[in-house]
Amino acid sequence: MTERGAVKAPVVGFVLAAGLLSALLVVYTLTHRRPLIPKDADHFASGEEYQCLRCHGPGMKNARNRNHPLNDRCFSCHERA
């Protein structure tokens, strides 16, 4: 038979790790700001994602950089200034 202390240690470790992860997620959620869409004439008129991709699509003048997610739903991450 196993001792109670030997069984308790992994459970306590798991609970502590889960609590720490939960706390980090709450802090991130409360402090994270979505990237803003500039408040200028070019961006003011755009209300649909396809308009964004006219300039920011692959191979365009102001294409998204390599680190940008491949998601083409701009307003799911970016918000208006």
C-alpha positions as CSV (number, residue, x, y, z in Angstrom):
1,M,0.0,0.0,0.0
2,T,1.2,3.5,-0.7
3,E,1.5,6.1,2.0
4,R,-0.9,9.0,2.1
5,G,1.9,11.6,1.9
6,A,3.2,10.0,-1.3
7,V,-0.2,10.4,-3.0
8,K,-0.8,13.9,-1.6
9,A,2.3,15.4,-3.1
10,P,1.4,15.1,-6.8
11,V,-2.1,16.3,-6.1
12,V,-0.9,19.4,-4.3
13,G,1.6,20.0,-7.1
14,F,-1.1,19.8,-9.7
15,V,-3.4,22.1,-7.8
16,L,-0.7,24.7,-7.3
17,A,0.3,24.5,-11.0
18,A,-3.3,24.8,-12.1
19,G,-3.8,27.8,-9.7
20,L,-0.7,29.5,-11.1
21,L,-1.8,29.0,-14.7
22,S,-5.3,30.3,-13.9
23,A,-3.9,33.4,-12.2
24,L,-1.6,34.1,-15.2
25,L,-4.5,33.8,-17.6
26,V,-6.6,36.2,-15.6
27,V,-3.7,38.8,-15.5
28,Y,-3.1,38.4,-19.2
29,T,-6.8,38.8,-20.0
30,L,-7.1,42.0,-17.8
31,T,-3.9,43.6,-19.1
32,H,-3.9,42.6,-22.8
33,R,-4.8,45.4,-25.3
34,R,-5.9,44.5,-28.8
35,P,-3.8,46.2,-31.6
36,L,-5.5,49.5,-32.7
37,I,-6.4,50.3,-36.3
38,P,-5.0,53.7,-37.1
39,K,-7.4,56.6,-37.1
40,D,-6.6,58.0,-40.6
41,A,-8.4,58.4,-43.9
42,D,-7.2,55.2,-45.3
43,H,-8.3,53.1,-42.4
44,F,-11.4,55.1,-41.4
45,A,-13.3,54.0,-44.6
46,S,-12.5,50.3,-44.2
47,G,-15.3,48.3,-42.5
48,E,-14.8,44.9,-44.0
49,E,-11.7,42.6,-43.9
50,Y,-11.4,42.4,-47.7
51,Q,-10.7,46.1,-47.7
52,C,-7.8,45.6,-45.2
53,L,-6.3,42.9,-47.4
54,R,-6.2,45.3,-50.4
55,C,-3.1,46.9,-48.7
56,H,-2.1,44.3,-46.1
57,G,-2.6,41.1,-48.1
58,P,0.2,38.9,-49.3
59,G,2.4,40.6,-51.9
60,M,0.8,44.0,-51.3
61,K,2.6,47.3,-50.6
62,N,2.0,47.1,-46.8
63,A,1.8,43.4,-46.4
64,R,1.6,41.8,-43.0
65,N,5.0,40.7,-41.6
66,R,6.0,37.1,-41.2
67,N,5.1,37.0,-37.5
68,H,1.5,38.0,-38.2
69,P,-1.1,35.2,-37.8
70,L,-2.6,33.9,-41.1
71,N,-6.1,34.8,-39.9
72,D,-7.9,37.1,-42.4
73,R,-10.5,38.2,-39.9
74,C,-8.8,41.5,-39.0
75,F,-11.5,42.7,-36.6
76,S,-11.4,39.6,-34.5
77,C,-8.1,40.9,-33.1
78,H,-7.7,44.6,-34.1
79,E,-10.0,47.3,-32.8
80,R,-10.6,50.9,-34.0
81,A,-8.8,53.7,-32.3
